[in-house]
């Protein structure tokens, strides 16, 4: 697969870019700005199966952001987004990109803080625990 240079996008640009890619790849034609987190999770899974880990990561990150900001407490989609992000972390470790795996944890913590989700919220605590477990390369004795 070709390597593309990283592009720094702000939150809105990232979401708009992902929406364009999703529509180009045959995602539903509904306005994706209003799409539920589950749409992004489903699309992220398609990307992950195609080994497009960076794009899958972006889709899962959007799903997490939307799920965390969906109400006073995170919804079940947040739990799924955390879980799928942890799978992407493992993929990064397999490719020797440990820093990318760590960045996923850092970004998820920032998203939860920005959404005002308390650190002791059960979904957040479990999700960050899974991300923390996969953020660092495994050590062997």
One Martini backbone bead per residue (centre of mass of N, CA, C, O) as a GRO file, in nm:
protein
  141
    1UNK     BB    1   0.098   0.035   0.019
    2UNK     BB    2   0.072   0.352   0.018
    3UNK     BB    3   0.239   0.631   0.143
    4UNK     BB    4   0.123   0.896   0.338
    5UNK     BB    5   0.137   1.192   0.442
    6UNK     BB    6   0.074   1.363   0.702
    7UNK     BB    7  -0.232   1.526   0.802
    8UNK     BB    8  -0.340   1.824   0.937
    9UNK     BB    9  -0.650   1.822   1.110
   10UNK     BB   10  -0.920   1.930   1.211
   11UNK     BB   11  -1.206   1.817   1.330
   12UNK     BB   12  -1.387   1.907   1.090
   13UNK     BB   13  -1.200   1.813   0.858
   14UNK     BB   14  -1.194   1.517   0.937
   15UNK     BB   15  -1.495   1.463   0.907
   16UNK     BB   16  -1.527   1.558   0.612
   17UNK     BB   17  -1.322   1.360   0.494
   18UNK     BB   18  -1.464   1.101   0.587
   19UNK     BB   19  -1.731   1.152   0.443
   20UNK     BB   20  -1.620   1.153   0.157
   21UNK     BB   21  -1.504   0.865   0.167
   22UNK     BB   22  -1.766   0.718   0.236
   23UNK     BB   23  -1.926   0.806  -0.016
   24UNK     BB   24  -1.723   0.695  -0.225
   25UNK     BB   25  -1.756   0.389  -0.088
   26UNK     BB   26  -2.090   0.367  -0.036
   27UNK     BB   27  -2.226   0.517   0.159
   28UNK     BB   28  -2.466   0.659   0.278
   29UNK     BB   29  -2.649   0.955   0.164
   30UNK     BB   30  -2.677   1.064   0.414
   31UNK     BB   31  -2.612   1.291   0.643
   32UNK     BB   32  -2.316   1.233   0.817
   33UNK     BB   33  -2.322   1.448   1.036
   34UNK     BB   34  -2.592   1.281   1.152
   35UNK     BB   35  -2.466   1.029   1.201
   36UNK     BB   36  -2.421   0.767   1.371
   37UNK     BB   37  -2.169   0.599   1.518
   38UNK     BB   38  -2.231   0.321   1.380
   39UNK     BB   39  -2.149   0.407   1.092
   40UNK     BB   40  -1.845   0.446   1.158
   41UNK     BB   41  -1.792   0.164   1.264
   42UNK     BB   42  -1.866   0.006   1.013
   43UNK     BB   43  -1.662   0.146   0.828
   44UNK     BB   44  -1.408   0.085   0.996
   45UNK     BB   45  -1.427  -0.223   0.956
   46UNK     BB   46  -1.383  -0.221   0.654
   47UNK     BB   47  -1.105  -0.088   0.665
   48UNK     BB   48  -0.963  -0.294   0.849
   49UNK     BB   49  -1.002  -0.540   0.654
   50UNK     BB   50  -0.817  -0.365   0.438
   51UNK     BB   51  -0.570  -0.239   0.608
   52UNK     BB   52  -0.684   0.067   0.686
   53UNK     BB   53  -0.588   0.198   0.972
   54UNK     BB   54  -0.603   0.507   0.953
   55UNK     BB   55  -0.899   0.522   0.858
   56UNK     BB   56  -1.020   0.357   1.086
   57UNK     BB   57  -0.930   0.540   1.310
   58UNK     BB   58  -1.095   0.786   1.217
   59UNK     BB   59  -1.373   0.655   1.234
   60UNK     BB   60  -1.356   0.574   1.538
   61UNK     BB   61  -1.306   0.862   1.643
   62UNK     BB   62  -1.574   0.977   1.551
   63UNK     BB   63  -1.751   0.781   1.705
   64UNK     BB   64  -1.649   0.857   1.982
   65UNK     BB   65  -1.716   1.154   1.978
   66UNK     BB   66  -2.021   1.121   1.930
   67UNK     BB   67  -2.079   0.935   2.176
   68UNK     BB   68  -1.969   1.128   2.402
   69UNK     BB   69  -2.172   1.374   2.285
   70UNK     BB   70  -2.480   1.246   2.309
   71UNK     BB   71  -2.469   1.303   2.629
   72UNK     BB   72  -2.437   1.270   2.965
   73UNK     BB   73  -2.381   0.976   2.857
   74UNK     BB   74  -2.240   0.730   2.728
   75UNK     BB   75  -2.278   0.510   2.485
   76UNK     BB   76  -2.241   0.201   2.346
   77UNK     BB   77  -2.070   0.312   2.109
   78UNK     BB   78  -1.825   0.383   2.280
   79UNK     BB   79  -1.742   0.097   2.349
   80UNK     BB   80  -1.692   0.011   2.056
   81UNK     BB   81  -1.484   0.223   1.980
   82UNK     BB   82  -1.275   0.144   2.184
   83UNK     BB   83  -1.239  -0.146   2.088
   84UNK     BB   84  -1.152  -0.079   1.792
   85UNK     BB   85  -0.908   0.091   1.869
   86UNK     BB   86  -0.754  -0.147   2.002
   87UNK     BB   87  -0.716  -0.303   1.737
   88UNK     BB   88  -0.546  -0.087   1.598
   89UNK     BB   89  -0.313  -0.093   1.794
   90UNK     BB   90  -0.219  -0.378   1.723
   91UNK     BB   91  -0.156  -0.314   1.429
   92UNK     BB   92   0.067  -0.110   1.489
   93UNK     BB   93   0.256  -0.307   1.634
   94UNK     BB   94   0.288  -0.501   1.388
   95UNK     BB   95   0.421  -0.238   1.223
   96UNK     BB   96   0.602  -0.064   1.435
   97UNK     BB   97   0.377   0.169   1.563
   98UNK     BB   98   0.373   0.263   1.875
   99UNK     BB   99   0.302   0.567   1.875
  100UNK     BB  100   0.019   0.535   1.755
  101UNK     BB  101  -0.099   0.371   1.989
  102UNK     BB  102  -0.059   0.590   2.203
  103UNK     BB  103  -0.226   0.818   2.063
  104UNK     BB  104  -0.502   0.693   2.098
  105UNK     BB  105  -0.519   0.728   2.400
  106UNK     BB  106  -0.475   1.033   2.415
  107UNK     BB  107  -0.720   1.110   2.236
  108UNK     BB  108  -0.943   0.975   2.409
  109UNK     BB  109  -0.899   1.141   2.663
  110UNK     BB  110  -0.950   1.418   2.534
  111UNK     BB  111  -1.238   1.360   2.438
  112UNK     BB  112  -1.364   1.299   2.715
  113UNK     BB  113  -1.292   1.567   2.843
  114UNK     BB  114  -1.437   1.751   2.630
  115UNK     BB  115  -1.724   1.601   2.695
  116UNK     BB  116  -1.742   1.561   3.020
  117UNK     BB  117  -1.641   1.286   3.109
  118UNK     BB  118  -1.601   1.108   3.365
  119UNK     BB  119  -1.346   0.908   3.484
  120UNK     BB  120  -1.572   0.708   3.640
  121UNK     BB  121  -1.694   0.611   3.400
  122UNK     BB  122  -1.748   0.300   3.289
  123UNK     BB  123  -1.698   0.324   2.984
  124UNK     BB  124  -1.440   0.488   3.003
  125UNK     BB  125  -1.276   0.305   3.187
  126UNK     BB  126  -1.283   0.050   3.006
  127UNK     BB  127  -1.177   0.179   2.745
  128UNK     BB  128  -0.904   0.288   2.862
  129UNK     BB  129  -0.802   0.015   2.955
  130UNK     BB  130  -0.778  -0.111   2.674
  131UNK     BB  131  -0.590   0.110   2.558
  132UNK     BB  132  -0.365   0.081   2.767
  133UNK     BB  133  -0.297  -0.220   2.704
  134UNK     BB  134  -0.230  -0.130   2.379
  135UNK     BB  135  -0.019   0.118   2.385
  136UNK     BB  136   0.204  -0.089   2.451
  137UNK     BB  137   0.443  -0.286   2.411
  138UNK     BB  138   0.515  -0.592   2.446
  139UNK     BB  139   0.652  -0.798   2.697
  140UNK     BB  140   0.923  -1.026   2.731
  141UNK     BB  141   1.074  -1.297   2.932
   0.00000   0.00000   0.00000
